[in-house]
């Protein structure tokens, strides 16, 4: 394989950062292809912990890393994250960090709009991170967006900013918010241009060169398949396509022939924010999973909702995202449970379903149908071979493979990058 695409197979927070970091050692270049700084990837290496939200995880390994055109970029968040990682000892230069010159920028205006909309929704809020991601994507589709390449053209920025003010100030005034001052915003944005433009490149061309050399390309997704704007639990989703197919469009690669898709999957299920969650355990079991798994958002710090593994949802994600194999993470969180439950179907209006329905009301009403499996008392934390795992843990893994119809390629048994069992190298698959 010349490329591997990593996507989350649940509602995000599956441990993609660690797996991408682990795979980065085998890659020649790492590419982020969608989302923004609403994504949180945590990488633990020895005594160092790196928390990334916008930058590709390959930077921790010193690998050339690209922020693709499918990503929306907050300039201030970008520069702040670069400064933070630099303080931790990483070297980030225009040679190691490349930014697609046609990527869309997030403005302070977008953050204002995001927050105002969530407040206006009241109890029906979507649960966004409030970082302006959705409004920025809307401006992109509406052909109003300011892009990275525009930073080299002050007059273009000024003209676009005036159009944005004319469009959005109606909304801001209606909500009693301060209207946007296009001149002030233009000046503030252009002041950042000298720090960002050195990283700007035609990313599609750079990737084409890597492809012509048969280099190993690692595509890093954000969020999870069930947050995909088309295939997720709409409207409680993110604002971009999170499936593997987006890697081509969000990077400019064109074709991803010879690509292996790895779906990162927790051994249980979590979700942040609002939306349906059939296997949620809003009880002592959920609290236990959350405490053992340290389930708090990397970006927002919000407590995650926790529940049993949902095989129906993950199987659907495997098929809609084109996933070839799983990286199963956080198995050690299940240590000590006498019994484990796995959702194997949904019950809705007296019928049993083998899929997540598309309708919002139907999604909210489905009830999980469980299968009970034996737990294990031994520790799996830090296991680095199958021989280190209890027989019942292996049985649990095999049952998950059967239910989701995909094999486990990697198994993560701890936070450190070396707490990983390799079953099959995706780059050699």
GUDRENVO-771733 format. One record per atom (N, C-alpha, C, O): x, y, z; residue in one letter. Coordinates in pm, whole numbers, plus 50000, padded with zeros to 5 digits. Layout:
# GUDRENVO-771733
XYZA/...
//
This chain:
# GUDRENVO-771733
500844988150000X/500005000050000X/500885012550000X/501875013250072X/500505022349918X/501235034949918X/500565045450004X/501155055950031X/499335042950049X/498665052550136X/497735045350232X/497185034750202X/497555051450349X/496635046550451X/495805058350497X/496335069050526X/494495056450505X/493595066750556X/493045062250690X/492505051350703X/493195070850790X/492715067950924X/491475076450953X/491515088650943X/490375069650989X/489145076751025X/488605070851154X/488885059351188X/487815078751225X/487125073751343X/485885066151302X/485185070351210X/485615054951367X/484485046551328X/483285047851422X/482325040251412X/483355057651514X/482235059951604X/481865074851602X/481685080551494X/481765081151719X/481435095451724X/482665103751757X/482545114151823X/483825099551713X/485055106651743X/485625102551877X/485025094551949X/486775108051912X/487445105352040X/487835090652055X/487885085552167X/488115083951943X/488425069651950X/489895066551977X/490265055051996X/490735076851978X/492165074651998X/492955075451869X/493985068851854X/492455083651774X/493125084651644X/494525090351655X/495425086451581X/494715099851750X/496015106351762X/497135096451786X/498175097051721X/496915087251880X/497945077251910X/498215068351790X/499365065551758X/497155063851724X/497325054551611X/498005061551494X/498885055751430X/497605074051466X/498275081451358X/499735083751392X/500605082451305X/500005087051517X/501395088751560X/502185075951540X/503325076251493X/501595064751576X/502255051651562X/502535048551415X/503605043651380X/501555051451330X/501725048751187X/502645058951120X/503255055951017X/502755070851177X/503585081351118X/505035077051103X/505735081451011X/505495068451193X/506875063751185X/507125056451054X/508255056151005X/506065050450998X/506185042750874X/505855051050751X/506035046350639X/505375063450771X/504915071850660X/505995081850618X/506915084950693X/505855086750495X/506755097150444X/506145111050458X/506875120950462X/504805111750464X/504115124550479X/502755121750540X/502135111450513X/502285131150624X/500995129750691X/500095141450651X/500545152850644X/498805138550623X/497885148650570X/496595148950650X/495935138750666X/496215160850700X/494875163050754X/493975167350639X/494365175750558X/492765161550629X/491945164250511X/490555169850538X/489835172650442X/490155171650663X/488845177650691X/488805182150837X/489705179250915X/487735189450872X/487575194251007X/488365206951033X/488845213550941X/488475210251160X/489215222251200X/489825220051336X/490215208951369X/489905230651416X/490495229051549X/489445224951652X/489605227251772X/488355218851601X/487395212251689X/487785197851715X/487165191051797X/488815193051645X/489265179151662X/490395178951765X/491275187551763X/490365169251854X/491415168251955X/492125154951950X/491505144451968X/493425155251925X/494235143051922X/495325143952029X/496105153452031X/495355134152118X/496355133952225X/497385123052196X/497035111652168X/498665126752204X/499755117352180X/500645116952304X/501125127352349X/500855104952357X/501715103252474X/502965095852431X/502895084852376X/504125102052455X/505405095952421X/506335097552540X/506895108252563X/506505086652616X/507335087452736X/506705096952836X/505545095152874X/507445106952878X/506935116752974X/506225128452909X/505655136952977X/506255128952777X/505675140352704X/504265137252655X/503995126352605X/503375146952671X/502005145852619X/501755157552526X/501895169152565X/501385154552402X/501125164852303X/499635164952272X/499045154552242X/499025176752279X/497605178052249X/497455186552123X/497745198452121X/496995179852017X/496845186351887X/495365188151856X/494545179451888X/495025199251794X/493635201051752X/493515204651605X/492495202051542X/494545210551550X/494535214451409X/495725208651333X/495585204551217X/496865208351396X/498085203651330X/498055188451311X/497555181251398X/498595183551199X/498675169151175X/499575162451279X/500575168251322X/499215150451319X/499945143251424X/501355139351381X/502195136551467X/501635139151253X/502955135351204X/504055144651251X/505225140851252X/503695156951291X/504705166551336X/505435161751461X/506585165351483X/504755153751543X/505395148651665X/506565139451629X/507535138551704X/506455132751516X/507525123851469X/508515131351378X/509475125451330X/508275144351356X/509155151851268X/508925149051121X/509795151851039X/507755143351087X/507445140250948X/506815152250877X/506045159550939X/507125154350750X/506445164850674X/504935162950685X/504425152050664X/504235173650717X/502795172750743X/502065183750668X/502535195150659X/500905180150614X/500135189250530X/498735191350589X/498055181750625X/498325203950598X/496925207050627X/496245209150493X/496555218650421X/495335200150459X/494735200150326X/493645210550307X/493215217250401X/493225211750183X/492205221650146X/490845218850209X/490015227850216X/490615206550253X/489335203150315X/489215207650459X/488145206550518X/490315212750515X/490325217450654X/489985232350657X/490385239850568X/489245236650759X/489025250950781X/489965255350894X/490065248650996X/490665266550873X/491785270350958X/491545283551030X/491305293850966X/491605283151162X/491595295451241X/493045300051254X/493835293251319X/493415311451193X/494815315751193X/495405317251333X/496545313351358X/494635323051424X/495135325051560X/495315311751632X/496305309851704X/494365302451612X/494495289351674X/495695281851617X/496415274951690X/495925283351487X/497055276951422X/498375281851482X/499225273751520X/498535294951491X/499785300451541X/499975297451689X/501095295351735X/498885297051764X/498965293751906X/499415279251925X/500235276452013X/498885270251843X/499265256151855X/500715253851813X/501425245751873X/501155261051710X/502555260151668X/503465264751783X/504475258351813X/503095275751846X/503895281051957X/503945271152073X/504985269252136X/502805264852101X/502735255352212X/503645243352187X/504395239252277X/503595237652067X/504415226052036X/505895229752029X/506765221752063X/506175242051984X/507565246651981X/508125247352122X/509285243752146X/507305252152216X/507725252752356X/508015238752412X/508835237252502X/507335228652358X/507535214952403X/508725208352334X/509025196652359X/509405215752248X/510625210652189X/510525205852046X/511505201051990X/509345206951985X/509195202751846X/509635214051752X/509465225851783X/510215210251639X/510645220051540X/509625220451427X/509415210551357X/508995232051409X/507965233551307X/508395244851213X/508495256451255X/508635241451089X/509115250850989X/508255249750863X/507435240550853X/508425258850767X/507715257550640X/508065244650564X/507355240750473X/509165238250602X/509535225550539X/508805213750602X/508535203850535X/508475214950731X/507795203850800X/506285205650803X/505545195750806X/505805218050803X/504365220750802X/503995228350676X/504435239550655X/503175221950593X/502705228050469X/501195229650478X/500485220850528X/500695241050429X/499265244050434X/498755246250293X/499325254050217X/497685239450257X/497095241150124X/496705255650103X/495995261550185X/497165261449994X/496885275649971X/495415278449939X/494975289949941X/494645267849910X/493215269749883X/492335265550000X/491135263549983X/492925264350120X/492135261150239X/491415273650288X/491895284850272X/490235271550348X/489385282450396X/489785286650538X/490185278350620X/489675299750565X/490015305050697X/488765307050783X/487705310750734X/488935304650913X/487895307751012X/488195321551068X/489325324551106X/487175330051074X/487325343651125X/486625345051261X/485775336751293X/486965355251340X/486255357651466X/484745358551448X/483965354751535X/484355363651332X/482935364551297X/482255350951305X/481135349851355X/482925340551257X/482345327151256X/482135321651397X/481165314651425X/483055325051485X/482945320651624X/481735327251690X/480975320751762X/481555340151665X/480395347451718X/479085341051673X/478175338851753X/479015338051545X/477785332351488X/477525318451545X/476385315151577X/478575310451557X/478445296851610X/477835297151750X/476895289751779X/478385305651836X/477915306451974X/476475311451981X/475665306152057X/476155321651901X/474815327351903X/473765317151859X/472675316551916X/474085309351759X/473125299251711X/472845288551816X/471705284351833X/473895284251886X/473705273951988X/472825279152101X/471965271952153X/473045291752140X/472215297652245X/470765298552199X/469845295752276X/470565302452074X/469215304052020X/468465290752013X/467245290452022X/469205279751998X/468565266651989X/468035261752122X/467145253252126X/468565266952231X/468105262752363X/468325247852385X/469435242852370X/467255240852422X/467355226452450X/467615218152325X/467955206352334X/467445224252207X/467665216952082X/469055219352024X/469285216851905X/469965224252106X/471305227052056X/471985214552002X/471735203452048X/472845216651903X/473545205551837X/474695200451923X/475015188551921X/475315209451998X/476455205452080X/477775208052010X/478725200452029X/477865218551931X/479115221751862X/480165226451963X/479845229452078X/481405226951919X/482475231852006X/482485247052013X/483225252852093X/481675253551931X/481585268151933X/482815274951877X/483115286351914X/483535268151787X/484785273651736X/484685279251594X/485695282351531X/483455280451546X/483255286851416X/483415277551296X/483445282151182X/483515264651321X/483745255051213X/482595255051112X/482795256750992X/481365253251163X/480205252551075X/480005265150992X/479885264150870X/479965276951055X/479805289150977X/480895291250873X/480635296650765X/482125286950902X/483205288250803X/482945279350683X/483145283550569X/482495267150708X/482155258150596X/480985263750516X/480945262350393X/480045270050584X/478895275950513X/479365287050418X/478885287950305X/480285295350466X/480805305950378X/481595300050262X/481575305550152X/482275288950287X/483005282350178X/482045277850068X/482255280549950X/480985271050109X/480005266250012X/479255277949949X/478865277349832X/479065288550026X/478375300449975X/479265309449890X/478825319949843X/480515305249871X/481475312549786X/481785326549839X/482015335949763X/481765327649972X/482115340450035X/483445339550111X/483945349650159X/484005327650123X/485115325150215X/486405332350176X/486675334750059X/487185335550277X/488555340350258X/489465328250273X/489345320550368X/490375326550177X/491245314750176X/492685318750207X/493035330550205X/493505308850235X/494905311350269X/495605319450161X/496335328850191X/495375315950035X/496035322949924X/495665337749918X/496435345949867X/494475341249971X/494045355249968X/494925364150054X/494965376250034X/495625358250152X/496465366150241X/497585373350165X/498135383150215X/497905368450047X/498935374949964X/498355386249879X/499075393049807X/497015388249889X/496345398449810X/495485407149901X/494285404549917X/496055417349961X/495315425750057X/493995431250004X/493015432050077X/493965435049877X/492735440549822X/491635430049813X/490455432949831X/492045417749784X/491075406749779X/490485404349917X/489275402449931X/491345404350019X/490865402450155X/489895413650194X/488825410950250X/490245425850165X/489395437250200X/488035436350132X/487005438950195X/488015432650004X/486755431549930X/485895420249986X/484695421950007X/486515408950011X/485755397650065X/485225400850205X/484105396950239X/486015407850285X/485585411250419X/484365420350416X/483475419150499X/484325429450320X/483155438150306X/481915430050270X/480835432650322X/482075420150182X/480945411550144X/480465403450264X/479265401850285X/481415398250343X/481055390450461X/480295399050562X/479325394550622X/480755411450581X/480075420450674X/478645423350629X/477715423250709X/478495425850500X/477155428750447X/476225416950466X/475035418650493X/476755404950453X/475925392850463X/475605389450609X/474455386550642X/476615389750696X/476455384650831X/476005394950934X/475475391251038X/476205407850907X/475825417851007X/474325418251032X/473875422351139X/473545414050934X/472095413350954X/471785403551066X/470965406451153X/472445392051065X/472255381951169X/472765387051304X/472075385851405X/473955392751305X/474555397451430X/473695408151496X/473495407851618X/473205417451417X/472355428051472X/471055422251526X/470555426851630X/470495412451458X/469245406151502X/469395399551638X/468435398551715X/470605394951668X/470855388351797X/471465397951900X/471915393752006X/471465410951865X/471965420651959X/473465420351977X/473975424752080X/474185415151877X/475645414251885X/476295425651808X/475695431751719X/477525428351845X/478265438951779X/478495435451632X/479005424651602X/478125444351539X/478335441151397X/479825440851364X/480645446951433X/480135433651260X/481525432151218X/482035444951153X/481345451051071X/483255448951190X/483915460351129X/484895454951024X/485965450151061X/484545455550895X/485375449250793X/486805454850788X/487745447350762X/486965467750812X/488315473650808X/489185468150922X/490335464350900X/488635467851041X/489395462851156X/489735448051139X/490845443751170X/488775440451090X/489015426051071X/490035423550960X/490845414350970X/489995431550858X/490975430350749X/492385433050801X/493315425450773X/492525443750877X/493845447250931X/494375436351024X/495555432951019X/493495430951108X/493915420551204X/494355407851131X/495335401451169X/493615404351026X/493945392050953X/495245393650874X/496105384750875X/495395404850807X/496595407050726X/497855408150813X/498955405550765X/497685411950939X/498835412551029X/499415398651055X/500585397251091X/498585388251037X/499045374451059X/499645368250933X/500315357950940X/499405374450819X/499825368850691X/501305365150684X/501625354450633X/502225373350732X/503645369850721X/504035357050793X/505025350550757X/503255353350895X/503555341050969X/502945328650904X/503395317450927X/501905330650822X/501195319350764X/501605316550620X/501755304950582X/501795326950542X/502095325150399X/503345316750370X/503365309750269X/504405317250453X/505565308650424X/505225293750421X/505955285850361X/504125289950487X/503725275850490X/502795272150375X/502545260350351X/502275282250303X/501255279950200X/501865274150072X/502835279450018X/501275263350025X/501735256649903X/500545251049826X/499465249449884X/500705248049698X/499675240349627X/499795225849674X/500555218049617X/499055222249775X/499205209149839X/498995197749740X/499655187449750X/498075199449647X/497795188949549X/499055185649469X/499305174049436X/499845195849439X/501055193849360X/502125186549443X/502805177549393X/502255190449568X/503205183849658X/502855169149673X/503735160549669X/501565166349690X/501135152449707X/501315144349578X/501635132549581X/501125150949466X/501345144149339X/502805139849324X/503105129249270X/503715148249374X/505135144749371X/505435132949463X/506205124049427X/504805132749580X/504975121349671X/504435108649606X/505025097849617X/503295110049541X/502665098549476X/503545093049364X/503665080849348X/504155101949285X/505005097549174X/506255090149223X/506835082249149X/506655092849348X/507815085949406X/507415073449483X/508255066749543X/506105070249480X/505565058949557X/505845060249707X/506055050349776X/505835072749755X/505995075049898X/504765070249973X/503665069149918X/504975067450100X/503865063150185X/503165075550242X/503775083450314X/501885077050208X/501105088650249X/500085084250354X/499335074750333X/500065091250466X/499115088250573X/498105099650582X/498475111050610X/496835096550559X/495755106350566X/495085105350703X/494645094650745X/495025116750771X/494515117150908X/493155124050913X/493045135950885X/492125116350948X/490795121950960X/490525127351100X/491265124351194X/489465135251112X/489065140751241X/487625136651269X/486895132551179X/487225137651395X/485885133351439X/485665118351408X/486595110451420X/484455114651370X/484155100651343X/483075099351238X/482385109051206X/482925087251183X/481985085051072X/480565088651110X/479805093851028X/480185085851236X/478805088751276X/478575103651303X/477485107651344X/479615111851281X/479455126351283X/479545132151142X/479565144351125X/479605123551041X/479655127950901X/478385135650867X/477285131650907X/478515146550794X/477365155150765X/476325148050679X/475155152050680X/476705137850606X/475755130050526X/475375116950593X/474195113350596X/476355109750646X/476135096050693X/476015094650844X/475835083550894X/476125105750917X/476055105151062X/474655107351116X/473675106851043X/474585109951248X/473305111751316X/472825126151299X/472765133751396X/472505129651178X/472095143151138X/470825147351213X/469905139251224X/470735159451265X/471635170951248X/472735171951354X/473495181651357X/472825161951440X/473835162251547X/475165156751493X/475645146251534X/475715164351401X/476915160051329X/477875171851317X/477555183051357X/479045169251260X/479975180051230X/479625185851092X/478645181551031X/480395195351043X/480025202550921X/480795197850798X/480765204450694X/481475186450809X/482245181350695X/482005166450680X/481425160050767X/482455161050568X/482415146550547X/483625140450618X/484765144450594X/483355130850705X/484415124550783X/484785110750731X/485695104350784X/484095106050628X/484375092750572X/485675093050493X/486185103750457X/486215081250466X/487525080250401X/487545086350262X/488585091150218X/486415086150192X/486365091850058X/486725106550054X/487155111649950X/486535113550167X/486845127650172X/488345130250166X/488765141350135X/489155120050193X/490615121950189X/491085126550052X/492015134650042X/490445121549947X/490845125449812X/490465139849783X/491295147749737X/489195143449811X/488725157049782X/489365167349875X/489655178549834X/489595163550000X/490115172850098X/491615174650095X/492175182150176X/492275167850003X/493725169349991X/494165172949849X/495275177849828X/493275170449752X/493625172849612X/494345161049549X/494965162449444X/494265149349613X/494955137549561X/494285131749436X/494935125249355X/492995134249424X/492295128449311X/491905114149339X/490855111649398X/492735104749299X/492455090549320X/493255085349438X/494395089349461X/492635076249515X/493315069749626X/493455054849599X/493265046549689X/493775051449476X/493985037349442X/495145031849525X/496155038549544X/494975019749575X/496015013849657X/495995019049799X/497015018949868X/494825023749842X/494685029649975X/494045019750072X/493055013250039X/494625018650193X/494045010250298X/493355019450398X/493945029250442X/492105016550433X/491345024850527X/491275017950662X/490765006850675X/491805024850762X/491835019750898X/490825027350983X/490905039550993X/489895020151043X/488865026451127X/489225025051274X/489345013851324X/489395036251343X/489725035951484X/488445034051565X/487465041351546X/488465024351655X/487255020151724X/487545017451870X/488385008951902X/486865024351959X/487005021552102X/486355008152135X/485435003752067X/486835001752240X/486264988952285X/484914990952353X/484244981252388X/484535003352371X/483205006952420X/482785019152337X/483375021452232X/481805026952379X/481325038152298X/481255050952381X/480865050652497X/481645062052319X/481485075052385X/480935085152285X/481005083352163X/480375095752340X/479895106652256X/479975119652335X/479715119752456X/480315130552268X/480335143852329X/479195152052270X/478985151752149X/478485159252354X/477435167952305X/476105160852287X/475895149752337X/475205167452216X/473845162452200X/473745151852091X/474685149652015X/472585145352086X/472325135651981X/472025121752034X/472255119052152X/471505112951950X/471135099451992X/472335091052032X/473435092851980X/472105081852125X/473185073152175X/472505060752233X/472335059952355X/472105051052150X/471315039652195X/471945031452308X/471225026552395X/473265029752308X/473905021152408X/474445029052527X/475225023652607X/474035041852540X/474525050052650X/474145044152786X/473055038752803X/475055045252881X/474815040753018X/474915052853110X/475985056253160X/473785059353131X/473745071053217X/473535066253361X/472515068953424X/474535058953410X/474435052253539X/475845049353592X/476825055153544X/475945040553689X/477235037353750X/478185030953649X/479395033153654X/477635023153556X/478495016853454X/479115027453364X/480315026953335X/478305037053321X/478825047953238X/479855056253313X/480875060253255X/479595058753440X/480555066353522X/481875058753534X/482955064753527X/481785045653551X/482995037353565X/483815037653437X/485045038953441X/483145036453322X/483855037153195X/484515050753177X/485665051553134X/483795061353212X/484325074753196X/485525077553285X/486495083853242X/485465072653409X/486575074753503X/487815066953461X/488925072253461X/487615054253424X/488745045853385X/489335050253251X/490545049253229X/488475055353163X/488945059453031X/489345074053022X/489735078752915X/489265081253135X/489585095653136X/488835102853024X/489445109652941X/487535101053023X/486725105752911X/486305120352924X/485195123552964X/487255128852889X/487015143252881X/487595148152750X/488675143852710X/486875157152681X/487295161852549X/488655168652551X/488915177052637X/489515165152455X/490835171352444X/490725186252415X/491495194252468X/489775189952330X/489615203952289X/488795211952390X/489195222852429X/487655206552432X/486715214252515X/486775210952663X/486355218952745X/487295199152698X/487305194952837X/485955189652882X/485785186152999X/484985188852790X/483655184152827X/483665169252860X/484375161452798X/482865165552959X/482725151452997X/482015143952885X/480995148552834X/482565132452847X/481945124452741X/480875115152798X/480995110052909X/479855113052720X/478835103152753X/479415089352720X/480095087852618X/479145079452803X/479765066252785X/478725055152781X/477675056252843X/479025044552707X/478125033152699X/478805020852643X/480005021052614X/478055010352628X/478584997752577X/478914998652428X/478425007552358X/479724989552381X/480104989052239X/478854986852154X/478054977952182X/478704995052050X/477554994251960X/478014988451827X/478534995551741X/477814975451811X/478274968551690X/477454972251568X/477964971851456X/476194975851587X/475354979651474X/475864992651412X/476004993751290X/476135002251498X/476625015151451X/477985013851384X/478225019551278X/478895006251447X/480245004951392X/480214997251260X/480945000751167X/479384987151249X/479274979751122X/478804989051011X/479304988450899X/477834997651041X/477355007250942X/478455017050904X/478605020450787X/479235021451003X/480345030550976X/481395023850888X/481945030250798X/481665011150913X/482645003850833X/482265004050686X/483125005450598X/480975002650659X/480515001550520X/480375015150452X/480725016550335X/479865025150523X/479715038250460X/481055045250441X/481205053550352X/482025041850526X/483345048350516X/484345040150436X/485455044850413X/483985028250394X/484905019950316X/486085014950397X/487195013950346X/485835011750524X/486915007550614X/487304993050589X/486454984250575X/488624990550585X/489144977150560X/489464969450688X/489294957250693X/489904976450791X/490254970050916X/490184979751031X/490144991851012X/490164974251153X/490014982451274X/491314983751351X/492164974851350X/491444995151418X/492394996551528X/491534997651652X/490875007851673X/491534987451735X/490684987151854X/491454993251970X/492544988452004X/490905003652031X/491605011052136X/490925009652272X/489755005752282X/491675012952376X/491195013552514X/490585000452564X/489625000552641X/491144989352520X/490674976452570X/490874975552721X/490064969452792X/491944981552771X/492274980752914X/491214987253003X/491144984153122X/490414996252948X/489365002653027X/488334992453074X/487664994553175X/488194981453001X/487204971153034X/487714961053136X/486974952153179X/488984962253175X/489534953053276X/488694953653404X/488344964453452X/488364941853458X/487684941253587X/486174940553581X/485534938553684X/485584942153462X/484134940553449X/483794925553450X/484394917853376X/482854921553533X/482464907453539X/481784903053410X/481974891853362X/480994912053355X/480344909253227X/480314921853143X/480314933053195X/480294919853014X/480284930952918X/479084929352826X/478684918152793X/478534940452785X/477414939852692X/477804946352560X/478564955952556X/477264940852452X/477484946152318X/476124947852251X/475314938652251X/475894959752196X/474634962152123X/474704954851989X/475604957451909X/473764945851965X/473754937851842X/472544940751754X/472394934751647X/471704949851797X/470524953451718X/469784964851785X/470094968651898X/468794970251714X/467944980851770X/466484976251764X/466074968951674X/465734980851862X/464304978251862X/463574991551844X/463815001151917X/462684992051745X/461935004151716X/460515000651680X/460274993851580X/459565005351759X/458145003051734X/457844988251715X/457064984451626X/458454979851797X/458184965551793X/458974957751690X/458874945451684X/459754964651609X/460564958051508X/462044958351546X/462474967351619X/462804948551498X/464244948251523X/464984952951398X/464724948151288X/465894962351415X/466654967951304X/468114963751312X/468654961851421X/468744962151195X/470174958951190X/470974970851137X/472084969151088X/470404982851149X/471054994951100X/470555006751181X/469525005951249X/471295017851173X/470865030251236X/469945037251138X/470385040551028X/468685039751173X/467785046551079X/468225060851054X/468945066751134X/467795066450941X/468225079850903X/467395090750970X/467895101750993X/466125087951002X/465235098051056X/465625102551196X/466025094451279X/465505115451222X/465885121051351X/465045115351464X/465575111851570X/463735114451444X/462855109151548X/463105094251570X/463095089551684X/463315087051462X/463585072651474X/464885070251548X/464965061251632X/465915078051519X/467195076551587X/467055078851737X/467685072051817X/466225088451773X/466045091751914X/465285080851989X/465425079452110X/464465073151917X/463605063251982X/464165049151987X/463685040952065X/465175046051904X/465645032151900X/466195027952036X/466825035852107X/465965015352070X/466465009552194X/467474998652160X/467274991052065X/468524998052236X/469584988252210X/469154974252251X/468524972252355X/469524964552167X/469354950252198X/470744944852228X/471644945952145X/470934938952346X/472264935252391X/472534920252388X/471644911952401X/473804917252371X/474344903852391X/475344905052505X/476154914352507X/475304895852600X/476184896452717X/477364887052700X/477194875452664X/478554892252726X/479784884352715X/480504884352850X/480344893452931X/481304874052871X/482064872852995X/483214883052998X/483904885052898X/483394889353113X/484494898753127X/485754891753175X/485834879453174X/486744899653217X/488004893853265X/488524902053383X/488304914153390X/489204895453474X/489734902253592X/491194906153576X/491684915053646X/491904899653484X/493324902553462X/493494916153393X/492564921153329X/494684921853406X/494974934753343X/495464932753200X/496294924053172X/494934941053110X/495434941152972X/496274953652946X/496824955252837X/496384962453046X/497104975053029X/498564972652993X/499284965553064X/498984978652883X/500374977452841X/500724964552770X/501894962352737X/499744956052744X/500014943552673X/500554946452534X/500064955452464X/501584938952492X/502204941452362X/502274929052275X/502984928752175X/501514918652314X/501394906652230X/500094899652268X/499564901752377X/499584891352178X/498354883952205X/498524874852325X/497564872252398X/499724869852346X/499994860752458X/499794867552593X/499584860852694X/499854880952594X/499674888452719X/498204890752753X/497894895852860X/497314886952663X/495894889852682X/495154878052743X/495444866552708X/494194880452834X/493344869752886X/492524863452773X/492184870152676X/492204850852788X/491444843752684X/490084850252662X/489604850952549X/489454855052770X/488134861352754X/488224874852682X/487274878852615X/489354881652696X/489544894252624X/489664891452474X/489114898652392X/490394880952441X/490534877152300X/489174872952244X/488844876152129X/488394865952325X/487054861752282X/486184874052254X/485404874152158X/486314884252338X/485554896652319X/485954903252187X/485094907852112X/487234903852160X/487734909752036X/487214902251915X/486754908351818X/487284888951920X/486824880751808X/485334882651781X/484894882751666X/484564884051889X/483114886051870X/482834899451805X/481954900551719X/483584909751844X/483424922851781X/483754921951632X/483044927651549X/484834914851599X/485204913151458X/484064906751379X/483754911051267X/483434896651437X/482314889851370X/481154899351348X/480544899551241X/480834907251450X/479654915751444X/479824927551349X/478874931451281X/481024933251343X/481224945051256X/481754941151119X/481854949551029X/482074928551102X/482494922950973X/483794928750921X/483984930150800X/484694932151014X/486024936950978X/487034931651079X/486694930151196X/488274928951037X/489284923751129X/489964934851210X/489994946451168X/490504931051324X/491314940151403X/492734940051345X/493374929551338X/493204951651305X/494534953251246X/495564957351350X/496704952851349X/495124966251441X/495964970851551X/495144970351679X/493924972151676X/495814967751791X/495144967551920X/495914976552015X/497114974552036X/495224986552073X/495854995752166X/495464992052309X/494284990252339X/496464990952395X/496204986552532X/496694996752636X/496854993352753X/496915009152593X/497375019452686X/497615032352612X/497515032852489X/497935042952686X/498095056152625X/499425057852553X/499495065152454X/500465051152599X/501775052752539X/501805046752399X/501135036752373X/502565052852309X/502605048352169X/503075033852156X/502725027152058X/503865028952251X/504375015252241X/503405004752295X/503634992852277X/502335009152361X/501334999652411X/500404995852297X/499214999152299X/500954989152200X/500234985952076X/500604971952028X/501774968252026X/499604964351990X/499834951151932X/499534951951782X/498404954851743X/500524949351701X/500344949551556X/499914935751507X/500614925751527X/498764935451444X/498264923051384X/498614922851237X/499004912551182X/498454934251174X/498724935251030X/499104949750998X/498324958851025X/500254951950941X/500704965450908X/499874970750790X/499944965150680X/499094981550812X/498254986850703X/499064990750579X/498574989450467X/500314995450599X/501114999250484X/501604986950405X/502074988250292X/501484975250466X/501924963150398X/500754953950364X/500944942750316X/499534959050389X/498344950750369X/498104947650221X/497144940750188X/
//
